[in-house]
Amino acid sequence: MDPNYFMTVCGEGGSEFVKATRLSKAKFKTFLMQRYGPAIAEKFQNLFDWSQALDFTMYALQLEQILKNKDVMYQIGFDFFDANNDEKISELDLFRVFQAFGKDKHYKDLFDSSVHLDLTTMVKLLKWMDNERNTK
């Protein structure tokens, strides 16, 4: 865990103040909302224990516990796509995710290359399946 990233999440200055800096639930939610929108921000912030503001060490420890829990990680992944909280991933949910990726140049490029690769692979598979059907 990078202390500079923690300072960014906290909305604070340089890493020399990391020991004194505390992350509140409100600051964390604001940070997450800017990146992922309100639904994901709400779900992700609820994974942490906010009985008190978190210092860098507590934030890192709680984050580590979250990342070690496969069930929680699967749920986070699902929740990321299920933007409308209907326990299903619909076309609208996927459109919202694609739209979110389109806002940041880095993610847009990553998304575009991933989609291109997926679509190219699907087209090749469909062509192969057509060839198999035609040869029988």
Buried (B, 14 or more C-beta within 10 A) or exposed (E): EEBEEBBEBBEBEEBEEBEEBBBBBEBBBBBBBEEBBEBBBBBBBEBBEBEEBBBBEBBBEBBEEBEEEEEEEEBBEEBBBBBEEEEEBEEEBEEBBEEBBEEEEEEEEEBEEEEEEEEEEEEEEEEEEEEEEEEE
